[in-house]
Amino acid sequence: MVSKDQEELDELYFKRMESGETTEKGAGLGLIEITRKSNKSIRYEIKKVNEEYSFFNLYFAIPIKVTEESAFDFSKAMSVQTKLDQISTGSESCFYYGGDFSNSFISSLLGLLVSKKAERKSNDNKKVHHILIELAQNIKRHAQFKNESARGRIFIEWKDQYIEVSTFNNSLIDNAKGLQKKVVDLNAASKEQLLQKSKEVLADLESTNGLGLIDIANLIYPNKMNVSVFNQKEDQVGLFFSIKINNE
């Protein structure tokens, strides 16, 4: 997009809005709106894949308070994107998020995946959404809080035969070891044993244990949960959790 000042961008945006002008690819309002809100802190790159396709990566930063034209450093974002391109080769699509795992984020995540619903069977949709909620809540239970925020990361990959979900967060070592023990026990259980565990938790009205991990183990069976800890610093560790959800 040709460099324009803020007034020109505002004028162009509202002109397109009023005209109702569209093309096969839309009216271009999305890119104009991003450029306006980012205060022109926007960058793109095109990487050739083969003779038919190229990667198009768009980077932008929306400032909390605009005082002058932004000059955001996108080097870290571009480095992360390069790594994602490498590890997501062969995926139909992928999603990556790092930040606060609040209830509003979980709601936004499920809303973002609405477009995927039409491409999957109803049972797959319910299964994936249930698991995502449980994994996000699992991060909230085991994460280290920063400024009252449960910090973590989630990476989702859609492949031909399955969906892979990975999460990461920092945790107290005692919490991490407790989670590892639960995962080992559940991975060793048969389908019948997992169903029995679910019934026992539901029947025990005084129990404070939730169904979270048991539900996940049931829903992904016969696949297993993977959990590992690393980078121990005093009483804290990095906690990595991943699962595969088979397409039915």
C-alpha positions, 0 to 999 in steps of 0.5 A, spaced: 500 500 500 502 506 498 504 510 504 499 515 506 498 519 512 492 518 517 487 523 515 488 520 508 487 513 511 481 515 514 478 518 508 479 512 504 476 507 509 470 511 510 469 512 502 469 505 501 464 504 506 459 509 503 460 507 496 459 499 497 464 498 492 467 490 492 471 486 488 471 478 488 477 479 493 472 484 497 473 491 498 480 492 501 477 494 508 480 489 512 487 492 510 485 499 510 482 498 517 489 494 520 493 500 517 489 505 520 489 502 527 496 500 527 498 507 526 502 505 520 506 500 524 505 494 518 509 490 514 509 484 510 513 479 506 512 474 501 516 467 500 516 463 494 514 456 495 514 453 488 512 455 481 504 456 483 504 458 491 508 463 495 507 464 503 504 471 504 506 473 512 503 480 514 505 483 521 502 489 524 502 492 531 496 496 534 499 501 539 495 502 546 496 509 546 498 513 539 502 519 540 506 519 534 507 514 528 509 507 530 516 504 529 515 497 531 521 492 531 518 486 527 524 482 528 522 477 533 515 476 530 518 474 524 523 469 527 517 466 530 513 465 524 519 462 520 520 457 525 512 456 525 513 455 517 518 450 518 514 445 524 507 446 520 509 443 514 504 438 511 499 441 516 492 444 513 492 450 517 495 452 524 494 457 530 499 459 535 497 464 541 502 466 547 499 470 553 494 470 558 489 464 558 483 468 561 476 466 560 475 471 555 481 468 551 478 461 551 471 464 549 475 468 543 479 462 541 472 458 540 469 463 536 475 464 532 475 456 530 467 457 528 470 457 521 473 450 522 466 447 524 463 447 517 469 442 515 469 437 521 463 432 523 459 435 529 462 429 533 469 432 531 467 439 533 464 437 540 470 433 542 476 438 539 472 444 543 471 440 549 479 438 549 481 445 548 477 448 554 480 443 558 487 444 556 486 452 557 483 451 564 489 446 565 494 452 564 490 456 568 491 451 574 498 449 573 501 456 570 505 461 574 501 468 574 504 474 572 500 481 574 494 476 575 495 473 568 495 466 567 501 466 562 501 460 557 502 458 549 498 454 545 499 451 538 494 447 534 495 444 527 490 441 523 492 435 519 489 430 514 488 424 519 488 428 526 489 435 530 495 436 534 494 440 540 500 443 544 501 447 550 506 450 554 507 454 561 511 455 567 509 451 573 511 450 580 515 443 580 511 440 585 505 441 580 508 439 574 510 432 578 503 431 580 501 432 573 506 427 570 504 422 575 496 423 573 498 422 566 502 416 567 496 413 570 491 415 565 495 413 559 496 406 562 488 405 563 484 401 558 478 405 555 473 401 560 478 403 566 477 410 564 470 410 563 470 407 571 474 413 573 469 418 570 463 415 574 467 414 580 469 422 580 462 424 578 459 419 584 464 422 589 460 429 591 465 431 596 471 430 591 475 436 589 478 432 583 475 434 576 474 430 570 479 434 566 485 430 564 480 423 565 475 427 559 481 428 555 484 421 556 477 418 554 476 423 548 483 421 545 483 414 546 487 410 544 492 416 543 496 418 549 497 424 553 504 427 552 507 431 558 514 433 559 518 438 564 525 442 562 529 448 564 528 447 572 530 453 575 529 453 583 522 451 584 519 452 577 520 448 571 517 449 563 511 444 562 510 442 555 503 438 554 501 435 547 495 430 544 493 428 538 485 428 536 484 423 531 479 425 526 472 420 526 
